[in-house]
Amino acid sequence: MDNRIMQKSTIEFTKLTASDGMTLTNGNTYSKEVYLGINDSVDNWWEITDEEADRQREQFLYAD
């Protein structure tokens, strides 16, 4: 008989979901859903309109 012991872990995480017509950002990343890492915080994220997110991404892509 095998004497290995099975380990069970429970993992909790925080998922942020943007409201309709909105995009989540932390100033560098844009997403509709964000899973917070261990060193991240809800306070680091805010919502902007989808149009503003598109504008900011476009500015980044075409910056010198």
Secondary structure, 3 states (H helix, E strand, C coil): CCCCCCCCCCCCCCEEECCCCEEEECCCCEECEEECCCCCCHHHCEEEEHHHHHHHHHHHHCCC
